[in-house]
Amino acid sequence: MSEEQSAQSKAELEATAKIDREMVYQGKIISLRVDTISVAGNKPYKREIVLHPGAVVIVPIDSQGNILMVKQWRRAAGQVLLELPAGTREEGEEPIFTAGRELQEETGFKAEHITSLGGFYSAPGFCTEYLHLFLAEGLTESRLPADVDEEIEVVTVPILEAVQMVNRGEIEDAKSIAGISRYVLGKVVSGQW
């Protein structure tokens, strides 16, 4: 059996399994659910699932072709990280609206054009968070108030320097690595680079 067939078989097996769900934590942004999966003829197993409403990541490109990034303290990482602007979707909010709002809150710029670059899961082994990736162009100054707990420094980085920073391990945030990579690969594949 190939790996693809094995993965598909597992998906089909779980689709027919008895699943007991227990919500063990419900927070402001995330919740934690423990699923107990019972498949006929097998021992039940548990999976811990972090429930997340989803988020957006923005690749803002200024008129000189640089990427606007943000530096901010990240408690979970225990350090200041250089990242693409991003933010959690609010209930009922369309991802493109979230992208425009977060761009203004975090960078102080509004985009004339916001284009979807697809999306990706942050950690599908245990988390439901799906990140919608957007390209923001035609930037003009237009600040919205930042979240009260955010201290953000906007940093302008030439695109090739951002790629080199990813390669050197200086950009350690997965969503930023994915966003920069997807943007640059799109340029390469389309022949614009």
Order of alpha helices (4+ residues) and beta strands (2+ residues): alpha-beta-beta-beta-beta-beta-beta-beta-alpha-beta-beta-beta-alpha-alpha
